[in-house]
């Protein structure tokens, strides 16, 4: 995950409002017309002479999602779905140590492929692992909550 993959977050409220308005326009166009084209018109310009961009609806939805995040002033990072990460990058993403990541790989909980002596983890696999860990944590927390109720600890 290099610095080039990171986009600067929207810092001004004005830019955030512009992003929200643009998202609403795109979503309205997708919801009502299902048109795969967007026409860009310069302020005061004629729609007939405007440049035309044809995009698949999936790309328009992705742009709308991106604009939504910008409107919320969320930090954004673009990454290809099949992107592979090193164990150090996985550890940084999960906010854990690299030896912990290696242990999870060796125990078969996190799948990777080897490139020479190096391990590479697909981003999709990392998201699956993260979701699974979150689910385990929630189940353990629920178990503790149930136990405290049984024991009458008042939690």
Secondary structure, 3 states (H helix, E strand, C coil): CCHHHEECCCCCHHHHHHHHHHHHHHHHHHHHCCCCEEECCCCCCCHHHCCEEECCHHHHHHHHHHHHHHHCCCCEECCCCCCEECHHHHHHHHCCCHHHHHHHHHCCCCCCEEECCEEEEEHHHHHHHHHHHHHHHHHHHHHHHHHHHHCCCCC
